[in-house]
Amino acid sequence: MNKRALISVSDKAGIVEFAGSLAELGFQIISTGGTYKTLEQAGLPVIYVSEITGFPEILDGRVKTLHPVIHGGILAMDSEEHKAQCKEHGIELIDLVCVNLYPFRETIAKEGVSFEDAIENIDIGGPTMVRSAAKNHERVTIVVNPENYREVIEQLKKHGHVPLSLRKRLAAEAFAHTAEYDRLIAGYLEGQIDQEAYFPRNLRIFATKVQDLRYGENPGQKAAFYADPEAGKGTLAYGRQLQGKELSYNNWMDMDAAWCLVQEYRENVCAIIKHTNPCGLAIADSVVEAYEKALACDPVSAFGGIIAFNRVVDDKTAEAISKRFYEVIIAPDFTPEAQKILAAKVNLRLFAVGREEAAFIRGCKIRTVNGGFLLQDEDIATVESHDWQVVSNARPTEDDLAELEFAWKVCKHVKSNAIVVTNNRKILGVGAGQMNRVGSAGIALEQAGERAKDAYLASDAYFPFSDSVDVAYEYGIKAIVQPGGSIRDKEVIDRANELGMILLFTGRRHFRH
């Protein structure tokens, strides 16, 4: 008796070749709807499912495969009792099921999609067949991903059957497929029921493991990297490593900090990150000049850091980078000449995110706490300089505002308490993660040193006291931008006026814990 395969797919990539190979291996092909037409038009021997069930498709195609002849053929175990029952009821066994589901994700992503269209794109027969075949993987092979077609055919050619180890793996993938499908549907329906709810009633997270990492934050910790299937081109998770050692947990953390920072700017910018904080950042006309300015901010801390660009890295920049030690270089892409130069540093990781502009923003940040999760909005937007409030008697020029805006955007990406000193579109000093704000100010200003004269200072949150203004004045800071909102704001403003400094309030805080 020939083996039988039931094929019904929404994603028809590679399906003709897969079905053709099965037919060559002696499988009888059963199919439905659009898949049947595709295979028939390709000249493959295929039987319409109604010929097997003796029952037509009904209810506008809602009922096609929900029939004992189909599910009995899938669920029957390789036992004498089940074989006898199948023979009694005229049921023939099905050995392989190839199914992927209606494109619900793509449907609800369409602008203006109606509720009725969304509901109509909920697959019923497909998930039922997938789950039946996955449950009975001891005998049946279930294939839901076109990427597995080649391996299945290779195993059939080699062994005459699909080994149990592969059937188990495919079954696990199948249940993950239907679980993700149900997650999308449940989330969509919950959103329709309670449209005023900002966050979902039930948090359902689905991600796919891309790779195991060398270790976690420390060698004694295991780690892995997972990609969000709802993201795509232009996002860090879907970039390409072009060369270098395997990425670590800490690499990914720093890469995320670096990439998010350079996305703040439309101008040509370079950021150098160490332990998720920027130790260098600069804007310049050329990529190499931006790098050299960023490096000059703090060349000591830059050693072993991670560099990010928002422009393609060219040969001149590669030459400059190759003179020092770094862990990772991230950019939209690298020219062939740049790759050739940097290939000499075999351990240096080159990571190309892609030239596409990322269209995906999840909209919320998820963190674990002991026994639970925290969700919040991504801190994406900020207040533009033209909407800031000038609270000092001294008034800023347009150039002052542009520099303060540069510093303010950097401050968003520095761990609190955050103080950033800049001038000429480059960082001069950074104070990060201190327990008090004046301590952070002291660190940033000390790092800037004499360069702080007539420079600019940004603070991610308000000054609770005027002491930070005093320290800034001692170093010669010209202008300060901060959110405002302290009960001592008047004291801070008065002190800035006494010292003749420019002071602006943004009205928005940017803590980064």
C-alpha positions as CSV (number, residue, x, y, z in Angstrom):
1,M,0.0,0.0,0.0
2,N,1.3,3.4,-1.0
3,K,2.0,5.9,1.7
4,R,-0.3,9.0,1.7
5,A,0.4,12.7,2.3
6,L,-2.2,15.3,3.0
7,I,-1.0,18.8,1.8
8,S,-2.9,22.1,2.4
9,V,-0.8,25.2,2.7
10,S,-1.3,28.9,2.7
11,D,2.4,29.6,2.1
12,K,3.1,27.8,-1.2
13,A,6.8,28.5,-1.3
14,G,8.5,25.3,-2.4
15,I,5.3,23.2,-2.2
16,V,5.4,22.0,-5.9
17,E,8.9,20.7,-5.5
18,F,8.1,19.1,-2.1
19,A,5.0,17.4,-3.4
20,G,6.8,16.3,-6.5
21,S,9.5,14.6,-4.5
22,L,6.9,12.9,-2.3
23,A,5.1,11.6,-5.5
24,E,8.5,10.3,-6.8
25,L,8.9,8.4,-3.6
26,G,5.6,6.7,-4.0
27,F,3.3,8.9,-1.9
28,Q,-0.3,9.4,-2.8
29,I,-1.0,13.2,-2.5
30,I,-4.3,14.4,-1.1
31,S,-5.0,18.1,-1.2
32,T,-7.6,20.9,-0.8
33,G,-8.6,24.2,-2.4
34,G,-5.9,26.5,-3.6
35,T,-3.1,23.9,-2.9
36,Y,-4.9,21.3,-5.0
37,K,-5.1,23.8,-7.9
38,T,-1.4,24.7,-7.6
39,L,-0.3,21.0,-7.6
40,E,-2.7,20.0,-10.4
41,Q,-1.5,22.9,-12.6
42,A,2.0,21.8,-12.0
43,G,1.1,18.4,-13.5
44,L,1.4,16.4,-10.3
45,P,-0.9,13.5,-9.5
46,V,-3.2,14.8,-6.7
47,I,-6.5,13.7,-5.3
48,Y,-9.1,16.2,-4.1
49,V,-10.0,15.7,-0.4
50,S,-13.7,15.4,-1.3
51,E,-12.9,12.2,-3.2
52,I,-11.5,10.8,0.0
53,T,-14.2,11.9,2.4
54,G,-17.1,11.4,0.0
55,F,-18.4,14.8,1.2
56,P,-18.1,18.2,-0.5
57,E,-16.6,21.3,0.9
58,I,-19.4,23.3,2.6
59,L,-20.1,26.6,4.3
60,D,-17.9,28.7,2.0
61,G,-15.0,26.4,2.6
62,R,-15.2,26.5,6.4
63,V,-15.6,22.7,6.4
64,K,-13.3,20.7,4.2
65,T,-11.1,18.3,6.2
66,L,-13.1,18.1,9.5
67,H,-14.1,14.5,8.8
68,P,-13.5,11.1,10.5
69,V,-11.9,9.7,7.3
70,I,-9.3,12.4,7.5
71,H,-8.7,12.6,11.2
72,G,-9.0,8.8,11.7
73,G,-6.4,8.4,9.0
74,I,-4.1,10.8,10.9
75,L,-4.8,9.8,14.5
76,A,-4.8,6.0,14.0
77,M,-1.9,4.4,15.9
78,D,0.2,1.6,14.5
79,S,-1.8,-1.0,16.6
80,E,-3.9,-4.0,15.5
81,E,-6.9,-2.6,17.2
82,H,-6.7,0.8,15.4
83,K,-6.0,-0.9,12.1
84,A,-9.0,-3.1,12.5
85,Q,-11.3,-0.1,13.3
86,C,-9.9,1.8,10.3
87,K,-10.6,-1.2,8.0
88,E,-14.1,-1.5,9.4
89,H,-14.9,2.1,8.6
90,G,-13.0,2.3,5.3
91,I,-10.3,4.6,6.6
92,E,-6.9,4.6,5.0
93,L,-3.9,5.8,7.0
94,I,-2.2,9.2,6.3
95,D,1.5,9.1,6.9
96,L,2.5,12.8,6.4
97,V,0.7,16.0,6.9
98,C,2.0,19.3,5.4
99,V,0.0,22.2,6.6
100,N,0.5,25.9,7.3
101,L,-2.3,28.2,8.3
102,Y,-4.3,31.1,6.9
103,P,-2.3,34.3,7.1
104,F,-4.0,35.8,10.2
105,R,-1.0,37.9,11.1
106,E,-0.8,39.5,7.7
107,T,-4.6,40.0,7.6
108,I,-4.8,42.0,10.8
109,A,-1.7,44.0,9.9
110,K,-3.5,45.5,6.8
111,E,-4.7,49.0,7.2
112,G,-8.5,49.2,7.6
113,V,-9.1,45.5,7.9
114,S,-12.6,44.7,9.0
115,F,-13.5,42.6,12.0
116,E,-15.4,40.3,9.6
117,D,-12.3,39.8,7.4
118,A,-10.2,39.0,10.4
119,I,-12.6,36.4,11.7
120,E,-12.9,34.8,8.3
121,N,-9.1,34.4,8.3
122,I,-9.1,32.2,11.4
123,D,-8.1,28.8,10.3
124,I,-10.0,25.9,11.9
125,G,-9.3,22.8,9.8
126,G,-5.6,23.5,9.5
127,P,-4.8,23.7,13.2
128,T,-6.9,20.6,13.8
129,M,-4.9,18.6,11.3
130,V,-1.6,20.0,12.6
131,R,-2.4,19.1,16.2
132,S,-3.7,15.6,15.2
133,A,-0.6,14.8,13.3
134,A,1.7,16.3,15.9
135,K,0.0,14.3,18.6
136,N,0.4,11.1,16.6
137,H,4.1,11.9,15.7
138,E,5.0,8.3,16.7
139,R,3.6,7.3,13.3
140,V,2.9,10.5,11.4
141,T,5.2,13.2,10.1
142,I,3.9,16.8,10.4
143,V,5.5,19.6,8.4
144,V,4.5,23.2,9.0
145,N,7.6,25.1,7.8
146,P,8.8,25.1,4.2
147,E,12.4,25.2,5.5
148,N,12.0,21.6,6.6
149,Y,11.0,20.2,3.2
150,R,14.5,19.4,2.1
151,E,15.4,17.6,5.3
152,V,12.2,15.5,5.2
153,I,12.9,14.4,1.6
154,E,16.5,13.6,2.3
155,Q,15.5,11.4,5.3
156,L,12.8,9.6,3.2
157,K,15.4,8.9,0.4
158,K,18.0,7.7,2.9
159,H,15.9,5.6,5.2
160,G,12.6,5.1,3.4
161,H,10.9,6.8,6.4
162,V,11.3,9.9,8.6
163,P,13.2,9.0,11.8
164,L,11.4,9.3,15.1
165,S,13.9,11.9,16.3
166,L,13.0,14.2,13.4
167,R,9.3,13.5,13.8
168,K,9.5,14.6,17.4
169,R,11.2,17.8,16.5
170,L,8.7,18.6,13.8
171,A,5.9,17.9,16.2
172,A,7.2,20.3,18.8
173,E,7.6,22.9,16.0
174,A,4.0,22.2,14.9
175,F,2.6,22.8,18.4
176,A,4.6,26.0,18.6
177,H,3.1,27.0,15.3
178,T,-0.5,26.6,16.5
179,A,0.3,28.2,19.8
180,E,1.6,31.3,18.1
181,Y,-1.4,31.3,15.9
182,D,-3.8,31.1,18.8
183,R,-1.8,33.8,20.6
184,L,-2.3,36.2,17.7
185,I,-6.1,35.5,17.6
186,A,-6.6,35.8,21.3
187,G,-4.7,39.1,21.4
188,Y,-6.6,40.5,18.5
189,L,-10.0,39.5,20.0
190,E,-9.1,40.9,23.4
191,G,-8.1,44.2,21.8
192,Q,-11.5,44.3,20.0
193,I,-13.4,43.6,23.3
194,D,-11.5,46.2,25.4
195,Q,-10.3,48.8,23.1
196,E,-9.5,51.2,25.9
197,A,-7.1,48.9,27.6
198,Y,-3.6,50.2,27.0
199,F,-1.8,47.0,27.9
200,P,-3.2,43.5,27.2
201,R,-5.0,41.6,30.0
202,N,-2.8,38.6,29.3
203,L,0.8,39.0,28.3
204,R,1.7,36.4,25.6
205,I,5.3,36.5,24.5
206,F,6.5,34.4,21.5
207,A,10.0,34.4,20.2
208,T,12.3,32.1,18.3
209,K,15.7,31.1,19.4
210,V,18.4,32.3,17.0
211,Q,21.4,31.0,18.9
212,D,22.9,30.0,22.2
213,L,25.4,32.5,23.4
214,R,28.9,31.9,24.7
215,Y,27.7,32.8,28.2
216,G,25.6,35.4,30.0
217,E,26.7,38.5,31.8
218,N,29.3,36.3,33.5
219,P,31.0,33.0,32.4
220,G,29.0,31.1,35.0
221,Q,25.7,32.1,33.4
222,K,24.1,30.4,30.4
223,A,22.4,32.7,27.8
224,A,20.6,32.6,24.4
225,F,19.3,35.1,21.9
226,Y,15.7,35.1,20.7
227,A,14.2,37.1,17.8
228,D,10.7,38.5,17.7
229,P,8.8,37.1,14.7
230,E,6.9,40.4,14.4
231,A,10.1,42.3,13.8
232,G,12.0,42.2,10.5
233,K,14.4,44.1,8.3
234,G,16.1,47.1,9.7
235,T,16.0,45.8,13.2
236,L,19.0,44.7,15.2
237,A,17.7,41.2,15.7
238,Y,17.5,40.6,12.0
239,G,20.9,42.0,11.1
240,R,23.8,39.9,9.8
241,Q,27.1,39.2,11.5
242,L,29.7,39.4,8.7
243,Q,32.8,38.3,10.6
244,G,34.3,37.8,14.1
245,K,33.8,35.7,17.2
246,E,30.4,34.6,18.4
247,L,28.4,37.3,20.0
248,S,27.9,37.2,23.8
249,Y,25.1,38.4,26.0
250,N,27.0,41.6,26.9
251,N,27.7,42.2,23.2
252,W,24.0,42.2,22.5
253,M,23.2,44.5,25.4
254,D,25.8,47.0,24.3
255,M,24.8,46.6,20.6
256,D,21.2,47.5,21.5
257,A,22.3,50.5,23.4
258,A,24.6,51.7,20.6
259,W,22.1,51.1,17.8
260,C,19.2,52.8,19.6
261,L,21.4,55.8,20.3
262,V,22.5,56.4,16.7
263,Q,18.9,56.1,15.6
264,E,18.2,59.3,17.5
265,Y,20.0,61.4,14.8
266,R,19.4,62.1,11.2
267,E,22.8,63.6,10.8
268,N,25.9,61.4,10.2
269,V,26.8,60.2,13.7
270,C,29.1,57.7,15.5
271,A,28.6,56.3,19.0
272,I,31.0,54.4,21.1
273,I,29.4,52.4,23.9
274,K,30.9,50.8,27.0
275,H,28.7,48.9,29.5
276,T,25.6,50.3,27.7
277,N,26.6,53.9,28.3
278,P,28.0,56.2,25.6
279,C,31.7,57.1,26.2
280,G,31.8,58.8,22.8
281,L,29.4,60.3,20.4
282,A,29.8,62.9,17.7
283,I,28.2,64.3,14.5
284,A,30.4,65.2,11.5
285,D,30.2,65.6,7.8
286,S,32.0,62.3,7.0
287,V,31.8,58.9,8.7
288,V,35.5,58.8,9.5
289,E,35.4,62.3,11.0
290,A,32.4,61.3,13.2
291,Y,34.4,58.3,14.4
292,E,37.5,60.4,15.1
293,K,35.5,63.0,17.0
294,A,33.7,60.3,19.0
295,L,37.0,58.6,19.9
296,A,38.5,61.9,21.1
297,C,35.7,62.1,23.7
298,D,37.2,59.4,25.9
299,P,39.8,57.3,24.1
300,V,40.6,55.4,27.3
301,S,37.1,54.1,27.9
302,A,36.7,53.4,24.2
303,F,39.2,50.5,24.4
304,G,37.2,47.3,23.9
305,G,34.0,49.2,23.3
306,I,31.3,48.8,20.7
307,I,31.0,51.3,17.8
308,A,27.8,52.1,16.0
309,F,27.2,54.2,12.9
310,N,24.0,55.3,11.1
311,R,25.8,55.4,7.8
312,V,27.6,52.7,5.7
313,V,31.2,52.2,6.9
314,D,33.8,53.0,4.1
315,D,37.5,52.2,3.7
316,K,38.8,55.4,5.3
317,T,36.7,54.7,8.5
318,A,37.8,51.0,8.4
319,E,41.5,52.1,8.3
320,A,41.0,54.3,11.3
321,I,39.1,51.7,13.3
322,S,41.7,49.0,12.6
323,K,44.3,50.9,14.6
324,R,42.5,50.1,17.9
325,F,40.8,47.2,19.7
326,Y,37.0,47.0,19.7
327,E,34.5,44.2,20.3
328,V,31.8,45.0,17.7
329,I,31.2,47.5,14.9
330,I,27.5,48.0,13.9
331,A,26.4,49.9,10.8
332,P,23.7,49.7,8.2
333,D,26.3,48.1,6.0
334,F,30.1,48.0,5.2
335,T,31.6,48.6,1.7
336,P,33.6,45.7,0.2
337,E,36.8,47.7,0.7
338,A,36.0,48.3,4.4
339,Q,35.2,44.6,4.9
340,K,38.5,43.6,3.3
341,I,40.5,46.0,5.6
342,L,38.7,44.8,8.8
343,A,39.0,41.1,7.8
344,A,42.6,41.3,9.1
345,K,41.1,41.7,12.7
346,V,39.7,38.2,12.7
347,N,38.1,38.4,16.2
348,L,36.4,41.8,15.5
349,R,32.7,41.3,15.0
350,L,31.1,43.2,12.1
351,F,27.4,43.5,12.2
352,A,25.3,44.9,9.3
353,V,21.8,45.8,10.4
354,G,20.7,46.6,6.9
355,R,20.0,49.7,4.9
356,E,16.2,49.5,5.3
357,E,14.7,51.9,7.8
358,A,13.2,49.9,10.6
359,A,9.4,50.0,10.5
360,F,8.9,47.9,13.6
361,I,8.5,49.4,17.1
362,R,7.0,47.1,19.7
363,G,5.8,50.1,21.7
364,C,6.5,48.6,25.1
365,K,9.5,47.5,27.1
366,I,9.3,44.2,28.9
367,R,11.4,43.3,32.0
368,T,11.3,40.5,34.4
369,V,11.2,40.9,38.2
370,N,11.2,38.2,40.8
371,G,8.0,36.3,40.0
372,G,6.6,38.6,37.4
373,F,7.0,41.1,34.5
374,L,7.0,44.9,34.1
375,L,5.7,46.6,31.0
376,Q,6.1,50.2,30.0
377,D,6.1,52.3,26.9
378,E,9.3,52.5,25.0
379,D,10.9,55.9,25.8
380,I,11.0,56.8,22.1
381,A,9.7,60.4,21.7
382,T,11.1,63.5,23.3
383,V,10.3,67.2,23.4
384,E,11.8,69.2,20.6
385,S,13.9,72.3,21.4
386,H,11.3,74.7,20.0
387,D,8.9,73.5,22.7
388,W,11.3,74.0,25.6
389,Q,10.8,76.7,28.2
390,V,13.5,79.2,28.6
391,V,13.4,79.9,32.4
392,S,16.6,82.0,32.8
393,N,17.1,85.7,32.0
394,A,19.9,84.8,29.7
395,R,18.5,83.7,26.3
396,P,19.8,81.0,24.1
397,T,20.8,81.5,20.4
398,E,19.8,79.0,17.7
399,D,23.2,77.5,17.9
400,D,22.8,77.1,21.7
401,L,19.5,75.3,21.2
402,A,21.0,73.0,18.5
403,E,23.8,72.0,20.8
404,L,21.5,71.5,23.8
405,E,19.2,69.3,21.7
406,F,22.2,67.2,20.7
407,A,23.2,66.8,24.4
408,W,19.6,66.1,25.5
409,K,19.2,63.2,23.0
410,V,22.4,61.7,24.4
411,C,21.1,62.0,27.9
412,K,18.2,59.8,27.1
413,H,20.6,56.9,26.6
414,V,22.7,57.3,29.7
415,K,21.9,55.4,32.9
416,S,20.4,57.5,35.6
417,N,21.4,59.7,37.3
418,A,22.6,61.0,33.9
419,I,24.6,64.1,33.2
420,V,26.1,64.8,29.7
421,V,28.5,67.6,28.8
422,T,28.9,68.4,25.0
423,N,30.2,71.0,22.6
424,N,30.6,71.2,18.8
425,R,28.3,68.1,18.5
426,K,30.4,65.8,20.5
427,I,30.5,64.4,24.0
428,L,33.0,65.9,26.4
429,G,32.0,64.2,29.6
430,V,29.4,61.7,30.9
431,G,28.3,61.0,34.5
432,A,26.2,57.8,34.6
433,G,24.5,55.7,37.2
434,Q,25.5,57.6,40.3
435,M,23.3,57.7,43.5
436,N,23.1,61.5,43.5
437,R,22.9,64.0,40.6
438,V,25.6,66.3,41.8
439,G,28.0,63.3,41.9
440,S,27.1,62.5,38.2
441,A,27.7,66.2,37.4
442,G,31.1,66.1,39.1
443,I,32.2,63.1,37.1
444,A,31.0,64.5,33.7
445,L,32.6,67.9,34.4
446,E,35.8,66.4,35.7
447,Q,36.1,64.3,32.5
448,A,35.4,67.3,30.3
449,G,38.0,69.4,32.3
450,E,39.1,72.6,30.5
451,R,36.9,71.7,27.5
452,A,33.9,72.4,29.7
453,K,34.4,76.2,29.4
454,D,31.5,77.6,27.3
455,A,30.2,74.0,26.8
456,Y,26.7,72.6,27.4
457,L,25.2,70.4,30.0
458,A,22.1,68.1,29.9
459,S,20.5,66.3,32.9
460,D,17.9,63.5,32.4
461,A,15.9,64.6,35.4
462,Y,15.4,67.8,37.4
463,F,18.0,69.3,39.8
464,P,16.7,68.8,43.4
465,F,19.1,71.4,44.6
466,S,21.1,74.2,43.0
467,D,24.4,72.5,43.9
468,S,24.7,71.0,40.4
469,V,24.4,74.5,38.9
470,D,27.2,75.7,41.1
471,V,29.5,72.9,40.0
472,A,28.6,73.5,36.3
473,Y,29.4,77.2,36.7
474,E,32.8,76.4,38.3
475,Y,33.8,74.5,35.2
476,G,32.5,77.3,32.9
477,I,29.4,75.7,31.5
478,K,27.4,78.1,29.4
479,A,23.9,76.6,29.2
480,I,21.9,73.8,31.0
481,V,18.9,71.8,29.8
482,Q,16.9,69.7,32.2
483,P,13.2,68.6,32.6
484,G,12.3,70.9,35.6
485,G,9.5,69.9,38.0
486,S,11.3,70.1,41.3
487,I,9.8,71.8,44.3
488,R,13.0,73.8,44.3
489,D,12.9,74.9,40.7
490,K,12.7,78.5,41.7
491,E,15.9,78.1,43.7
492,V,17.7,76.6,40.8
493,I,16.4,79.3,38.4
494,D,17.4,82.0,40.7
495,R,20.9,80.6,41.1
496,A,21.3,80.3,37.3
497,N,20.3,83.9,36.9
498,E,22.8,85.0,39.6
499,L,25.5,83.3,37.7
500,G,24.4,84.5,34.3
501,M,23.8,81.0,32.9
502,I,21.3,79.9,30.3
503,L,18.7,77.4,31.8
504,L,15.9,75.6,29.9
505,F,13.2,73.2,31.0
506,T,12.0,70.4,28.6
507,G,9.0,69.3,30.7
508,R,9.9,65.6,30.1
509,R,12.1,63.3,32.1
510,H,14.3,60.5,30.6
511,F,15.3,58.1,33.4
512,R,17.0,55.0,32.3
513,H,17.3,52.5,35.1
